[in-house]
Amino acid sequence: MKRQYLGDSRDSFKWDYHHYLVSELGYPELQVVWMMTADDGGTDGRTPPELFPARPEIVDFCKWLRTSRNPNVLLDLPATTSAPYSVRLFGSDADFISKQRDAYFARCDLSSSLVFLDPDNGFEPEKSCSKKHVGYADVEALLKRIPPSGVISIFQHFRRKPFQEDFKRIRERLRSGFTTAVYWHALMFVTVSPSREMCDHVLQVNRAYAKDRPVKVLA
């Protein structure tokens, strides 16, 4: 995740969805696992937050994020809607070092029931895995440690193939866990759980979320 992306329309979708998900699942905490990379001076991250029809409080929150460019502002996400859950930030906001990913994820405390991984691009492509990606092995290692009731959510940017096709390939390459997803425009969130029952629960939440948002659900 780059600081230049903070508060754009995809961020609006990101935090509106995860606020809804953690609230509907009734979990006490949302843990955000940073995978920060340096800004590149490009045009990405300039779309206004209101482009995604999030709750007004979330849109205002994203405007604040956009102005501050401070990832630690995420700690105040629950206060925007007087929600009872808390946010925990794992890792610093320093740049993610790909060569140290095993040690990095091994330090992640998985006592949180909902863990959100926020790479630049999403899952590793077919032939490489850079600091912009989360590896399938990373997710599988986390799944071995997370409680059966736990859920891991992963940011996935559009990869020039239909999301239905991409989701199918992600599911094939993950050797463990149960998956579902929601997507909008050029962004998808893939949720993985070690429990089929919990995955089915997330699927129900996703379908309820899609009733009031222009998103599609994959199962």
N, C-alpha and C positions, 0 to 999 in steps of 0.2 A: 504494500500500500504506500502510495506517495502522498506527501502532505498537500500537493497541488490538487488532489482529488477530494479533499475534505470539503463537505458541504455541497457537492454537486448533485445532479439529479439521481445518479446511481447511489450516492450516499443517502439520499432521501429514501429510496427504496430499501437500502440496506438496513437502516436503523428503524424505519417503520415496520418492516417485516420482523426483525429480530425482537423489537419491543413487543409486537403482537405474539410472536411465538413463545417467548419466555413467560409472558403473562398468561396465555391460554394453557400452557403446560403446568402452570402453577409452581414453577421453579423459583427458588429464592435468589438465584444469582445467574448473571450472564457473564461469562469470561471471554474477553477478547484477546486473542493471541496475535500480537503484532508480527508482521513480516515486512518491515519498513524498507523501502529503497529510496534513493535520492531522487529529487525532482529532476525532470529532464528538460524543462523549458518549453515543452510542447503545448499544444492546445487542449489536450485532454484535461478534463476537470473543470471546464468552463460552463457547462450546462447548468441553468438555474435549478435550485432544488424543487421549485414548484412544478417543474415539468413532470415529475411523478406525483400523482395525487395522494400524497401521504396525509396523515392527520395534520391539521394546522399547527399544532404544537411541535410536531416533528419537523415540519418545514421551517418554522422559526428557529428551531434548534440547529438545523443545518446551516441556516444563514449565519448563525453565531459561529459555528465551526469554520465556515468559509472565511469569516473575518479574522478569527483567531489563529487559524492554521496550527492549532495546538491539539494533538491527539488526546491529551489528558482531559480535555473537556468532556470526553465520553463518560467520565465518572458521573457527570451530572445528567445523563440521559434519563434515568428514572424520575428525576425531579420535574422534568418537563410535563409529565402527565400524572404526577403524584402516585406513581406506581410503587408497589411494595418491594420489588426486587432491587438488588444492587448490581453494580457493574464492577468487575475486577479486570485489571489490565495486566497481562502477562508479558514479560520482556520489556526492555526499554524502547524508547522511540528512536534509538540509534539504528543504523542500517543493518538489515539482516545479512548474515554471512552464511552463504550456502554450504560451504565446506564444514561448518560446525553444526549442521542441522540436527544430527543425531543427539548431540549433547544438549542442544537448545530445547528440543521437544521433550527430552528425557527429564528436564527440570520442571516441566509443566505440571502443576498440581491439578489433578483431574477430579477433585472432590466436587467441583461445579457440575451441575447436571446438564447445562448447555454451554458448549465450548465453540466459539466462532473463530475459524482460521481465516485470516485476511491477507492473502498474497496479492501481488499485482495482477496476475493473469489467471490463477486457478491451478488446476491439476497439471502435472507435468505432461508435455506433449509426447509423441511416440518415441522420439530419439534423444531427448535431452531433458535435463532438470536443472534450471538455473535458480538464482535467488528470487526470481519472479514467480516461482512455482512452488506448490506443495507436492511432495512425492507421494505416490501410492503407499510406499513403505512407511512414510511418516504417519499417514492416517491409520494404517493397519497396526502400527506400534501403539498409537494412542487408543485404538479400539480394544487392545488387549488389557489396558489399564483402567479404562473408564468403567464405572458401574453399569450393570445391565439396564438401568433406567436412564443412562446418559445418552446425550445426543451431540454429535459433532456436525457443525454447519460449515460449509466451505464455499468461499467466493469463487465463481467461475465466469470469466469474461467470454464473450462470443468468439468462436474460433473458426469462422468461415465455413461452418457446417450447421445444419439445423440443430437446435438444442435437443430435439428428440433423438437424433442420431448421436450427438455428443454424449448425452446422458446414458444411452445404451452402451457406448464404448467405455465410459467411466465405470459403469456397473460391471462390465466384463473384466476390466483390469483390476478392480478391487477384489481381492481374494477372500474377504471376510466382511461381515456386516450386512445390514439391510438399508436400502436407499429409497429416497423420494426427493422431489425437487420442485421449485417454483422458478419461473423466469418471466422477464419483462424486457422488451427492447433488446439490448446487447448484454444482459446480465442474468445469470442464473445462480441460485443458491441450492447446493446439494446437501441434504442432510443424511447422515449415516448413524446408525445405532447398532450395537451388538444384539439387540432384541427385536425380533419381528413384531412383537406386540407394541413396543414403543414406536417403531417405524410406522405402524398402522395408525397409531395415535397422532403422530406428526402429520400423516397424510390427511387425516380428518381436519386437523387445524389448518393445513394448507388450503383445503377445499373451502373451508369457511372464510379464510382470508381472501380467496379469489372471488368470492361473491361480491365484494365491495371494492375490488381493485382490478386494474387491467392486466392481470397476471394469468399465466397458464400453469397448470399443475401436471407433473409427471410422476407416474407410479410404476 
